[in-house]
Amino acid sequence: MRIRRILAAVFATAALAGLGLTGATTDSATAQGASSYVTPSQCRQGGGTPDPMDNVCKGGTHNGERID
């Protein structure tokens, strides 16, 4: 009985650790691979200024992101 409980706890811990690692890998891959587009309105709301000549948001939280 005691061994079964210990094994169940070990398997549960391993399963949870595996889910955590998988989630971290997916998040970092998404953050690096996807290019971000914002609207001019979103750029202004984030405190930036849309630059139509370079087609990017300058300043604020969306600094350097392309404008769609």
C-alpha positions in Angstrom: 0.0 0.0 0.0 2.7 2.4 1.0 4.7 1.8 -2.2 1.7 2.4 -4.4 1.1 5.8 -2.8 4.7 6.7 -3.2 4.7 5.6 -6.9 1.5 7.5 -7.5 3.0 10.6 -6.1 6.1 10.2 -8.2 4.1 9.7 -11.4 1.9 12.7 -10.6 4.8 14.9 -9.9 6.6 13.8 -13.1 3.4 14.4 -15.1 3.0 17.9 -13.7 6.6 18.8 -14.3 6.3 17.6 -17.9 3.3 19.8 -18.5 5.1 22.8 -17.1 8.1 22.3 -19.4 6.0 21.8 -22.4 4.1 25.0 -21.7 7.3 27.0 -21.3 8.7 25.7 -24.6 5.5 26.6 -26.5 5.3 30.1 -25.0 8.9 31.0 -25.9 8.6 29.6 -29.4 5.5 31.7 -30.0 7.1 34.8 -28.6 10.2 34.5 -30.8 8.6 33.3 -34.0 5.6 35.5 -34.5 5.9 39.0 -35.8 3.5 41.5 -34.2 1.3 43.9 -36.0 -0.7 46.7 -34.2 -3.3 49.2 -35.5 -2.5 52.9 -35.3 -5.1 53.1 -32.6 -3.4 50.4 -30.5 -0.1 52.2 -31.0 -1.6 55.5 -29.6 -3.3 53.7 -26.7 0.0 52.2 -25.8 1.6 55.6 -25.6 3.4 55.5 -29.0 3.2 57.4 -32.2 2.4 55.6 -35.5 4.9 56.5 -38.2 3.4 56.0 -41.6 6.7 56.5 -43.4 8.5 53.6 -41.7 5.2 51.7 -41.0 6.1 51.2 -37.4 5.0 52.3 -34.0 7.5 54.6 -32.3 7.6 54.7 -28.5 5.2 53.3 -25.9 4.5 49.7 -25.2 4.4 48.7 -28.9 7.7 50.4 -29.8 9.2 49.0 -33.1 6.1 46.8 -33.9 4.8 47.0 -37.5 1.6 48.9 -38.1 -1.1 47.0 -40.0 
